[in-house]
Amino acid sequence: MMLRAGGGVGIVHDFVLPFAPELKPILTDQISLTRTFYLVRHASDRRSDRLQRFAALLVDGIRREIVHLTGPA
């Protein structure tokens, strides 16, 4: 990766920064990017308790991992 080798300026997700200490955040007071995640499911999934439980566990797990990697919102 060119950024890690000191090759310029780029955009990197905040959750990557702890794993790349050689990268230095800049313009943090001027630029803020957000991301949105969607779980797209077929309408018939709602009739399945098993798939409902799986979707709830998946969403909860992703939310916990985002907080773990980026801190509380």
C-alpha positions, -999 to 999 in steps of 0.1 A, spaced: 0 0 0 15 33 -11 2 52 19 19 29 44 51 34 24 48 72 28 35 76 -8 10 105 -4 -23 114 10 -54 91 10 -87 83 27 -86 54 51 -114 41 74 -108 51 110 -109 14 121 -77 8 101 -56 34 119 -49 13 150 -34 -14 127 -13 11 107 5 33 132 27 48 105 -4 66 91 -11 101 105 -47 115 104 -49 150 89 -78 174 83 -99 156 109 -114 190 120 -124 198 84 -135 165 68 -158 138 82 -170 108 63 -197 84 75 -208 50 63 -240 31 63 -246 -6 63 -277 -23 51 -289 -58 56 -309 -67 25 -332 -97 29 -359 -113 9 -394 -105 22 -401 -142 29 -372 -143 54 -395 -126 79 -416 -157 81 -387 -178 94 -379 -175 131 -345 -190 124 -336 -164 99 -350 -136 121 -327 -148 149 -297 -150 126 -303 -115 112 -307 -101 147 -274 -118 158 -256 -106 127 -267 -70 131 -258 -70 168 -224 -86 161 -216 -60 134 -227 -31 157 -204 -44 185 -175 -48 161 -179 -13 147 -179 1 183 -149 -21 191 -129 -8 161 -140 29 160 -153 37 195 -188 46 206 -208 69 182 
